[in-house]
Amino acid sequence: MRLAFSGWHIVVSIVSGLVAAWLILVLVLALARPNGTRLKEALRLMPDVLRLVRRLAADPSLTSGVRLRLGLLLAYLVFPIDLVPDFIPVLGYADDAILVCLVLRSVVRKAGSDAVRRNWPGTPDGLTVLWRAAGLPGSPDSN
């Protein structure tokens, strides 16, 4: 009887730890997110952003560490299981948009903003929205 209790105690502890870790990750994403208006604009740009991330990941001028980070982001975006499930309206895609913003900030810090400008597949207005949503330094049209 004591052994069964210990087994359930371990399972409950593991599940509780995983739920706590998930809640912490969601909280970190919520704190790192851009404000609501910029987030909605960023969600509309997701097709162009996905093409941007793919192009950046394949850009041989970027370091392997930056390309690896972008590859992991692409894998997360196509993987069907997310921190917040995609079937939840707006919030389901918010974790994807927030992670894209965080990774793009990291790419700009390591590789410079020219890499993002050079690989952007969308319109100049879309790049401006992405720039604001991701909190990238400077402006998208400056060289």
C-alpha positions in Angstrom: 0.0 0.0 0.0 2.8 2.4 0.8 4.5 1.7 -2.5 1.3 2.6 -4.5 1.1 5.8 -2.5 4.7 6.7 -3.3 4.1 5.9 -7.0 1.1 8.3 -7.2 3.0 10.8 -5.2 5.8 10.8 -7.7 3.3 11.1 -10.7 1.5 14.0 -9.1 4.8 15.7 -8.3 6.0 15.3 -11.9 2.7 16.6 -13.3 2.6 19.5 -10.9 6.2 20.4 -11.8 5.4 20.3 -15.5 2.3 22.5 -15.0 4.3 24.9 -13.0 7.0 25.1 -15.6 4.4 25.6 -18.3 2.8 28.5 -16.3 6.2 30.1 -15.9 6.9 29.9 -19.6 3.5 31.4 -20.5 4.1 34.2 -17.9 7.5 34.9 -19.4 5.9 35.1 -22.9 3.2 37.4 -21.6 5.7 39.7 -20.1 7.9 39.7 -23.3 5.0 40.3 -25.6 4.5 43.5 -27.6 1.4 45.6 -26.7 -2.0 44.3 -28.1 -2.2 46.5 -31.2 1.3 45.5 -32.4 0.6 41.9 -31.6 -2.5 41.8 -33.8 -0.5 43.5 -36.6 2.3 41.0 -36.2 -0.2 38.1 -36.4 -1.4 39.3 -39.8 2.2 39.3 -41.0 2.9 35.6 -40.1 3.0 34.3 -43.7 5.7 36.9 -44.6 7.5 36.3 -41.3 7.6 32.6 -41.9 9.2 33.2 -45.3 11.6 35.6 -43.6 12.7 33.1 -40.9 13.2 30.4 -43.6 15.3 32.8 -45.7 17.3 33.9 -42.7 17.9 30.3 -41.7 19.2 29.5 -45.2 21.4 32.7 -45.4 25.0 31.5 -45.6 26.3 35.0 -44.5 24.8 34.4 -41.0 26.7 32.5 -38.3 25.8 28.9 -37.7 24.5 29.8 -34.2 22.1 32.3 -35.6 20.9 29.9 -38.3 20.5 27.1 -35.7 18.3 29.4 -33.6 16.2 30.2 -36.6 16.0 26.5 -37.5 14.7 25.7 -34.0 12.2 28.5 -34.3 10.9 27.1 -37.6 10.7 23.6 -36.0 8.7 25.1 -33.1 6.3 26.9 -35.5 5.6 23.8 -37.6 5.4 21.4 -34.6 1.7 20.8 -33.8 2.1 21.1 -30.0 2.7 24.6 -28.6 2.9 26.3 -25.2 -0.6 27.7 -25.9 -2.6 25.5 -28.3 -3.3 27.1 -31.7 -7.0 26.4 -31.5 -7.5 29.0 -28.7 -8.5 32.2 -30.5 -5.8 34.9 -30.7 -3.9 33.5 -27.7 -3.1 30.3 -29.6 -1.0 32.2 -32.1 0.3 34.8 -29.7 3.0 32.5 -28.4 4.2 32.0 -31.9 4.3 35.7 -32.6 6.1 36.4 -29.3 8.8 33.8 -29.9 9.3 35.1 -33.5 9.8 38.6 -32.0 12.3 37.4 -29.4 14.3 35.4 -31.9 14.3 38.3 -34.4 15.7 40.6 -31.7 18.4 38.0 -31.0 19.2 37.7 -34.8 19.5 41.5 -35.1 21.8 41.7 -32.1 24.1 39.0 -33.5 23.8 39.5 -37.3 22.7 43.1 -37.7 19.5 44.5 -39.0 20.7 44.4 -42.6 20.1 40.7 -42.7 16.4 41.1 -41.8 16.0 43.9 -44.4 17.8 41.9 -47.1 15.7 38.8 -46.6 12.3 40.5 -46.0 9.8 39.1 -48.6 6.9 41.4 -47.9 6.0 45.1 -48.4 7.9 48.0 -46.9 4.9 48.7 -44.8 4.9 45.1 -43.5 8.5 45.4 -42.6 7.7 48.6 -40.6 5.0 46.8 -38.7 7.4 43.8 -38.0 10.1 46.2 -36.9 7.8 47.9 -34.3 6.2 44.6 -33.2 9.6 43.0 -32.6 11.0 46.1 -30.9 14.0 46.1 -33.3 16.4 49.0 -32.9 16.4 51.9 -35.4 14.0 52.0 -38.3 13.6 49.5 -41.1 14.4 51.9 -43.8 17.7 53.1 -42.3 21.0 51.7 -43.7 
